[in-house]
Amino acid sequence: MGLQIKTLNGIESVERPPNGGRAWLIVFAAFNNMGIGFGIPKSLGVYFNDMRDDFGVSNTAISWLLTFIMSMLTFSGLFAQVLKKWFDERQMVMLGGLMSCTGMVICAFAPNIFVAYFCGFIMGAGYGLASITCLTQVSQYFSTNSALANGIGLSGSTAYGVMLPYPAQYLLGEFGWRGSFLILGAISLNACVFGALIHPISVTKDDQSSKIESESILQEKGYKKDLVNRFKHRVIVRFLRKYWIGLCFIFVNLVKGLTMYLPNVYIVPYALQLGFSESNSAVLLSAISVGDFIGSFFSGLAISKSAFLRKSILHLMCLCLWCMALVQLIPIRTSNFAFLVFYCAAYGFGFGVNATTSMTIMTLYTAPDIRGTAITMFFAASGVSLLVSGVLSGTIVDIIGSFASVFWLTFILTSTTSVLSTACTAFALLFNNGQIVFRSKAAENF
């Protein structure tokens, strides 16, 4: 097994990931595309009230729009697997930039909320294609320092998230939310520029060794044409026995996704409901991004340099989730601005550490030939839960009439996620030597 890098001069074959040189240029591209792909959707909470009043709809309806964008952002990895038949990674990133720009521009002229929903699907799919494809390439370019590379790439969403609320607030005052969307669409188009920096890297298998392995499996299983159904049943049973812990962690991510983006969406309208100014509300949104940036970057650096943290990365993820659950008590119990800033920074820090540890787990416990599929399933699980969280949170707000109810919901669901994650980690350590996803035989020594 080896790797092929598609350059402008042709195909370059290497035995191991580059781990440096051009690989850091891929990290730079991922940093910026993660910033565009996740940073812009995170800042759309600034336009929550204005879009609701313009369209004349409820909080639930606007929550659906923002949820569509975030859920399609994570679902787009599934589309990327299909598009690989016709496009390479560089082309998919550029396609994502065009889609996100198109969705933003059309949404700026949307006559009603239903057209905006359609635009949300286009925007989210475009942002996801550009950002997740870049991040997948980072995981393929590094075998050492992967935690640091993932941390830098992921921190792009937070770096942009820190900067964007203020110009977003300014653009809202000067041009309204529709004019702001036109400008954000132009910014989204820059994903194509960063996508041009990517030299796609892919895993190649030795055809001869694969053939020998396939023949040995067939002989070992005693495969016969008249026993196809029985063989398929055995394959399914073996798959479940082998990957059950990995599937449990994907389920945990499904539950975790119900609450991950709720504070980003509701912290601004919640602050406005408490009587804070628009500028102070933007400070809260930026505090989440600042904490996220610090958590992503420094956790990646620490994990890369510490063998103890790499060995205990499952424990670190569980600890992070418990902390994220506990800090939800702050906006529930107090409306003091200083405490809310601390809450936003702490939640953002936990979010950043959790994102980096999750991506590093995907790198540590999966082989290069199945890593893209694992990351796709990881993000797709979040997409399913994001669809549910939008309507659930919006409905609760409409019924209770207070945005504080969202943080009660976040506390309950994050606590549930922490319990499930702790249970899965315990099972992985007790019954599976800490492994959550098995490497394929062809890549055990890669």
C-alpha positions as CSV (number, residue, x, y, z in Angstrom):
1,M,0.0,0.0,0.0
2,G,1.2,3.5,-0.8
3,L,0.0,7.0,-1.6
4,Q,-0.4,9.0,-4.8
5,I,-0.3,12.8,-4.9
6,K,-1.9,14.5,-7.9
7,T,0.3,17.4,-8.8
8,L,0.2,19.8,-11.8
9,N,3.1,17.8,-13.3
10,G,1.4,14.4,-13.0
11,I,1.1,11.7,-10.3
12,E,3.7,11.4,-7.6
13,S,3.9,8.1,-5.7
14,V,5.1,8.1,-2.0
15,E,5.3,5.3,0.5
16,R,4.3,7.4,3.6
17,P,2.5,10.7,4.2
18,P,4.7,13.8,3.6
19,N,4.3,15.1,7.2
20,G,5.8,18.4,6.2
21,G,6.6,20.7,3.3
22,R,3.5,21.0,1.1
23,A,1.5,19.3,3.8
24,W,1.5,22.5,5.8
25,L,0.2,24.3,2.8
26,I,-2.8,21.9,2.9
27,V,-3.2,22.8,6.6
28,F,-3.3,26.5,5.6
29,A,-6.0,25.8,3.0
30,A,-8.0,23.8,5.5
31,F,-7.6,26.6,8.1
32,N,-9.1,29.1,5.8
33,N,-11.8,26.9,4.3
34,M,-12.8,25.7,7.8
35,G,-13.1,29.4,8.7
36,I,-15.3,30.1,5.8
37,G,-17.3,26.9,6.0
38,F,-18.0,26.9,9.7
39,G,-17.2,30.5,10.7
40,I,-19.8,32.2,8.5
41,P,-22.7,29.9,9.5
42,K,-21.8,30.4,13.2
43,S,-22.0,34.2,12.8
44,L,-25.5,34.0,11.2
45,G,-27.0,34.2,14.7
46,V,-26.5,37.9,14.4
47,Y,-29.2,38.1,11.8
48,F,-31.7,35.8,13.7
49,N,-34.2,38.5,14.8
50,D,-34.0,40.6,11.6
51,M,-34.7,37.6,9.4
52,R,-37.5,36.5,11.6
53,D,-39.2,39.9,11.5
54,D,-38.6,40.3,7.7
55,F,-40.1,36.9,6.8
56,G,-42.8,37.3,9.5
57,V,-42.2,33.8,10.9
58,S,-41.7,32.2,14.3
59,N,-38.5,31.4,16.1
60,T,-38.9,27.8,15.1
61,A,-39.0,28.6,11.4
62,I,-35.7,30.6,11.6
63,S,-34.1,27.9,13.7
64,W,-34.9,25.5,10.9
65,L,-33.1,27.7,8.4
66,L,-29.9,27.9,10.5
67,T,-30.2,24.2,11.3
68,F,-30.5,23.3,7.6
69,I,-27.3,25.1,6.9
70,M,-25.3,23.4,9.7
71,S,-26.8,20.0,9.1
72,M,-26.2,20.1,5.3
73,L,-22.6,21.2,6.1
74,T,-22.0,18.0,8.0
75,F,-24.1,15.8,5.6
76,S,-22.1,17.0,2.6
77,G,-19.4,14.4,3.3
78,L,-21.8,11.8,2.0
79,F,-22.1,13.7,-1.3
80,A,-18.3,14.0,-1.4
81,Q,-18.1,10.2,-1.4
82,V,-20.3,10.0,-4.5
83,L,-18.7,13.0,-6.3
84,K,-15.3,11.2,-6.0
85,K,-16.3,9.2,-9.1
86,W,-16.2,12.4,-11.2
87,F,-14.1,15.0,-9.3
88,D,-10.9,15.0,-7.3
89,E,-10.6,16.8,-4.0
90,R,-9.4,20.1,-5.5
91,Q,-12.3,20.2,-7.8
92,M,-14.8,19.4,-5.0
93,V,-13.5,22.2,-2.8
94,M,-13.9,24.6,-5.7
95,L,-17.4,23.3,-6.4
96,G,-18.2,23.8,-2.7
97,G,-17.1,27.4,-2.9
98,L,-19.3,28.1,-5.9
99,M,-22.3,26.4,-4.2
100,S,-22.0,28.4,-1.0
101,C,-21.6,31.7,-2.8
102,T,-24.7,30.9,-5.0
103,G,-26.8,29.9,-2.0
104,M,-25.9,33.1,-0.2
105,V,-26.7,35.4,-3.2
106,I,-30.0,33.7,-3.9
107,C,-31.0,33.8,-0.2
108,A,-30.4,37.6,-0.3
109,F,-33.3,37.9,-2.7
110,A,-35.5,35.2,-1.1
111,P,-39.2,36.4,-1.1
112,N,-40.2,33.9,1.7
113,I,-38.8,31.5,4.2
114,F,-39.3,28.5,1.9
115,V,-36.9,29.9,-0.7
116,A,-34.5,30.6,2.1
117,Y,-34.7,27.0,3.2
118,F,-33.7,25.9,-0.3
119,C,-30.8,28.3,-0.2
120,G,-29.8,26.9,3.2
121,F,-29.5,23.5,1.7
122,I,-27.2,24.8,-1.1
123,M,-25.1,26.9,1.3
124,G,-24.6,24.1,3.8
125,A,-23.7,21.6,1.1
126,G,-21.2,24.0,-0.4
127,Y,-19.6,24.9,2.9
128,G,-19.3,21.3,3.8
129,L,-17.8,20.2,0.5
130,A,-15.1,22.8,0.8
131,S,-14.3,22.5,4.5
132,I,-14.6,18.8,5.2
133,T,-12.8,17.8,2.0
134,C,-9.9,20.0,3.1
135,L,-9.9,18.5,6.6
136,T,-9.9,15.0,5.2
137,Q,-6.9,15.8,3.1
138,V,-5.0,17.1,6.2
139,S,-5.6,13.7,7.9
140,Q,-4.1,11.9,4.8
141,Y,-1.1,14.2,4.6
142,F,0.0,13.6,8.2
143,S,0.8,10.4,10.2
144,T,2.9,12.3,12.8
145,N,1.9,15.6,14.3
146,S,-1.6,14.8,13.1
147,A,-3.2,16.2,16.3
148,L,-1.4,19.6,15.7
149,A,-2.3,19.7,12.1
150,N,-6.0,18.9,12.8
151,G,-6.0,21.4,15.6
152,I,-4.7,24.2,13.3
153,G,-7.1,23.2,10.6
154,L,-10.1,23.2,12.9
155,S,-9.1,26.4,14.6
156,G,-9.8,28.2,11.3
157,S,-13.5,28.1,12.1
158,T,-12.9,29.8,15.4
159,A,-10.4,32.4,14.1
160,Y,-13.0,33.5,11.5
161,G,-15.7,33.2,14.2
162,V,-13.9,35.7,16.4
163,M,-13.6,38.2,13.5
164,L,-16.9,37.8,11.8
165,P,-19.5,38.9,14.4
166,Y,-18.3,42.5,14.4
167,P,-18.3,43.1,10.7
168,A,-21.5,41.1,10.5
169,Q,-23.1,43.5,13.0
170,Y,-21.7,46.4,11.1
171,L,-23.0,45.1,7.8
172,L,-26.4,44.5,9.3
173,G,-26.6,48.1,10.4
174,E,-25.4,49.4,7.0
175,F,-27.0,47.1,4.5
176,G,-29.5,45.0,6.3
177,W,-29.4,41.2,6.5
178,R,-30.0,40.9,2.7
179,G,-27.1,43.1,1.7
180,S,-24.9,41.4,4.3
181,F,-25.7,38.0,2.7
182,L,-24.4,39.4,-0.7
183,I,-21.1,40.4,0.9
184,L,-20.8,37.1,2.8
185,G,-21.5,35.3,-0.5
186,A,-18.5,37.1,-2.0
187,I,-16.3,36.1,0.9
188,S,-17.5,32.4,0.5
189,L,-16.2,32.4,-3.0
190,N,-12.7,32.6,-1.6
191,A,-13.0,28.9,-0.8
192,C,-12.2,28.3,-4.5
193,V,-8.9,30.1,-4.1
194,F,-7.7,28.1,-1.1
195,G,-9.0,24.9,-2.9
196,A,-6.5,25.6,-5.7
197,L,-3.7,25.0,-3.2
198,I,-4.7,21.3,-2.7
199,H,-2.7,18.6,-4.4
200,P,-5.1,15.6,-3.8
201,I,-3.6,12.6,-2.1
202,S,-5.1,9.2,-2.2
203,V,-4.4,5.6,-1.0
204,T,-3.3,3.0,-3.4
205,K,-3.4,-0.8,-2.8
206,D,-1.2,-3.5,-4.2
207,D,-3.4,-5.3,-6.6
208,Q,-1.4,-8.6,-6.2
209,S,-1.5,-8.5,-2.4
210,S,-5.2,-7.6,-2.5
211,K,-5.9,-10.5,-4.8
212,I,-4.0,-13.0,-2.6
213,E,-5.8,-11.7,0.5
214,S,-9.2,-12.0,-1.2
215,E,-8.4,-15.6,-2.3
216,S,-7.3,-16.5,1.2
217,I,-10.5,-15.1,2.6
218,L,-12.6,-17.0,0.1
219,Q,-10.8,-20.2,0.9
220,E,-10.9,-19.6,4.6
221,K,-14.7,-19.0,4.5
222,G,-15.3,-22.0,2.2
223,Y,-17.2,-19.7,-0.1
224,K,-19.6,-21.5,-2.5
225,K,-22.1,-20.1,-4.9
226,D,-25.0,-21.9,-3.3
227,L,-24.1,-20.4,0.1
228,V,-24.2,-16.7,-0.8
229,N,-26.9,-15.7,1.7
230,R,-25.2,-17.5,4.6
231,F,-21.9,-15.9,3.7
232,K,-23.5,-12.4,3.7
233,H,-25.0,-13.1,7.0
234,R,-21.6,-14.1,8.4
235,V,-20.0,-10.9,7.0
236,I,-22.7,-8.7,8.7
237,V,-22.2,-10.5,12.0
238,R,-18.4,-10.2,11.8
239,F,-18.7,-6.5,10.9
240,L,-20.9,-5.8,14.0
241,R,-18.6,-7.8,16.2
242,K,-15.6,-6.0,14.9
243,Y,-16.9,-2.4,14.7
244,W,-19.5,-2.3,17.5
245,I,-17.6,0.0,19.7
246,G,-16.9,2.3,16.7
247,L,-20.6,2.3,15.9
248,C,-21.4,3.2,19.6
249,F,-19.1,6.2,19.4
250,I,-20.8,7.3,16.2
251,F,-24.1,7.1,18.1
252,V,-22.6,9.2,20.9
253,N,-21.7,11.8,18.2
254,L,-25.3,11.6,17.0
255,V,-26.6,12.6,20.5
256,K,-23.7,15.2,20.9
257,G,-24.7,16.9,17.7
258,L,-28.1,17.8,19.2
259,T,-26.6,20.5,21.3
260,M,-23.2,21.4,19.8
261,Y,-24.3,24.5,17.9
262,L,-27.3,25.7,20.0
263,P,-25.3,28.2,22.0
264,N,-23.9,29.7,18.8
265,V,-27.4,30.2,17.4
266,Y,-29.2,31.4,20.5
267,I,-26.6,33.4,22.6
268,V,-27.2,36.6,20.6
269,P,-31.0,36.6,20.8
270,Y,-30.8,35.5,24.5
271,A,-28.5,38.4,25.3
272,L,-30.8,40.9,23.5
273,Q,-33.7,39.4,25.4
274,L,-31.8,40.2,28.7
275,G,-31.4,43.8,27.5
276,F,-27.8,43.8,26.4
277,S,-26.8,46.0,23.4
278,E,-26.1,44.5,20.0
279,S,-22.4,45.1,20.4
280,N,-22.2,43.3,23.7
281,S,-24.2,40.4,22.2
282,A,-21.6,40.2,19.5
283,V,-18.9,40.1,22.2
284,L,-20.5,36.9,23.6
285,L,-20.5,35.3,20.1
286,S,-16.9,36.2,19.7
287,A,-16.0,34.8,23.2
288,I,-17.2,31.4,22.0
289,S,-14.9,31.6,19.0
290,V,-12.0,32.8,21.1
291,G,-12.4,29.8,23.4
292,D,-12.8,27.5,20.5
293,F,-9.6,28.7,18.9
294,I,-7.6,28.4,22.0
295,G,-9.0,24.9,22.7
296,S,-8.5,23.7,19.2
297,F,-4.9,24.9,18.7
298,F,-3.4,24.2,22.1
299,S,-5.1,20.8,22.6
300,G,-3.7,19.8,19.2
301,L,-0.3,21.0,20.2
302,A,-0.4,19.3,23.6
303,I,-1.6,16.0,22.1
304,S,1.1,16.0,19.5
305,K,3.8,16.6,22.0
306,S,2.5,14.3,24.8
307,A,2.4,10.5,24.5
308,F,0.4,10.4,27.7
309,L,-2.4,12.5,26.2
310,R,-2.4,10.5,23.0
311,K,-2.7,7.3,25.1
312,S,-5.5,8.9,27.3
313,I,-7.3,10.7,24.5
314,L,-10.6,8.9,25.1
315,H,-10.5,10.0,28.8
316,L,-9.7,13.6,27.6
317,M,-12.8,13.6,25.4
318,C,-15.0,12.4,28.2
319,L,-13.6,15.0,30.6
320,C,-14.2,17.7,28.1
321,L,-17.9,16.7,27.6
322,W,-18.5,16.7,31.3
323,C,-17.1,20.2,31.6
324,M,-19.2,21.4,28.7
325,A,-22.3,20.0,30.5
326,L,-21.5,21.7,33.8
327,V,-20.9,25.2,32.3
328,Q,-24.5,25.2,31.0
329,L,-25.5,26.0,34.5
330,I,-24.0,29.5,34.2
331,P,-26.6,31.0,31.8
332,I,-29.3,29.1,33.6
333,R,-28.5,30.6,37.0
334,T,-27.3,34.1,36.2
335,S,-27.7,36.9,33.7
336,N,-24.5,38.8,34.7
337,F,-22.6,39.8,31.6
338,A,-19.2,38.9,33.0
339,F,-20.4,35.4,33.8
340,L,-22.0,35.0,30.4
341,V,-18.7,36.0,28.8
342,F,-16.9,33.4,30.9
343,Y,-19.6,30.8,29.9
344,C,-19.1,31.5,26.2
345,A,-15.3,31.3,26.4
346,A,-15.5,28.1,28.5
347,Y,-18.0,26.5,26.2
348,G,-16.0,27.4,23.2
349,F,-12.8,26.0,24.7
350,G,-14.5,22.7,25.4
351,F,-16.0,22.7,21.9
352,G,-12.5,23.2,20.4
353,V,-10.9,20.5,22.6
354,N,-13.7,18.1,21.7
355,A,-13.4,18.7,18.0
356,T,-9.6,18.3,18.0
357,T,-9.7,15.1,20.1
358,S,-12.5,13.6,17.9
359,M,-10.6,14.2,14.7
360,T,-7.4,12.9,16.3
361,I,-9.2,9.8,17.3
362,M,-10.3,9.3,13.7
363,T,-6.6,9.6,12.7
364,L,-5.2,7.3,15.4
365,Y,-7.7,4.5,15.2
366,T,-8.4,4.3,11.5
367,A,-6.2,3.2,8.5
368,P,-5.6,5.6,5.6
369,D,-7.8,3.6,3.3
370,I,-10.9,3.9,5.5
371,R,-10.2,7.2,7.2
372,G,-12.2,9.3,4.7
373,T,-15.3,7.0,5.2
374,A,-14.9,7.2,9.0
375,I,-14.7,11.0,9.0
376,T,-17.7,11.2,6.7
377,M,-19.8,9.0,9.0
378,F,-18.6,11.1,11.9
379,F,-19.9,14.3,10.4
380,A,-23.0,12.7,8.9
381,A,-24.1,11.6,12.3
382,S,-23.9,15.2,13.5
383,G,-26.0,16.2,10.5
384,V,-28.9,14.0,11.5
385,S,-29.0,15.4,15.0
386,L,-28.7,19.0,13.8
387,L,-31.9,18.6,11.8
388,V,-33.7,17.5,15.0
389,S,-32.1,20.1,17.3
390,G,-33.3,23.0,15.2
391,V,-37.0,22.2,15.4
392,L,-36.7,20.9,19.0
393,S,-35.0,24.1,20.3
394,G,-37.2,26.4,18.3
395,T,-40.4,24.7,19.4
396,I,-39.3,24.9,23.1
397,V,-38.6,28.6,22.8
398,D,-42.0,29.3,21.2
399,I,-43.8,27.3,23.9
400,I,-41.9,28.7,26.9
401,G,-41.2,32.1,25.5
402,S,-37.6,32.4,26.8
403,F,-34.3,31.7,25.2
404,A,-33.0,30.5,28.6
405,S,-34.9,27.2,27.9
406,V,-32.4,26.4,25.2
407,F,-29.6,26.2,27.8
408,W,-31.6,23.9,29.9
409,L,-32.0,21.7,26.9
410,T,-28.3,21.9,26.2
411,F,-27.5,21.0,29.8
412,I,-29.7,17.9,29.7
413,L,-28.5,16.6,26.3
414,T,-24.8,17.3,26.9
415,S,-25.0,15.5,30.3
416,T,-26.6,12.5,28.5
417,T,-23.8,12.6,25.9
418,S,-21.2,12.6,28.7
419,V,-22.7,9.5,30.3
420,L,-22.9,7.7,27.0
421,S,-19.3,8.7,26.0
422,T,-18.0,7.6,29.4
423,A,-19.8,4.2,29.0
424,C,-18.4,3.7,25.5
425,T,-14.9,4.6,26.6
426,A,-15.1,2.1,29.5
427,F,-16.2,-0.7,27.1
428,A,-13.5,0.2,24.7
429,L,-10.8,0.0,27.4
430,L,-12.2,-3.1,29.1
431,F,-13.1,-5.3,26.1
432,N,-11.3,-3.9,23.1
433,N,-7.9,-2.6,24.3
434,G,-9.0,1.0,23.8
435,Q,-9.7,0.6,20.0
436,I,-12.9,2.2,18.7
437,V,-12.3,1.6,15.0
438,F,-10.2,-1.3,13.6
439,R,-7.6,-0.9,11.0
440,S,-7.8,-2.9,7.8
441,K,-5.3,-5.7,7.5
442,A,-3.7,-4.2,4.4
443,A,-2.9,-1.0,6.4
444,E,-1.8,-2.4,9.8
445,N,1.9,-1.6,9.2
446,F,1.3,1.5,7.1
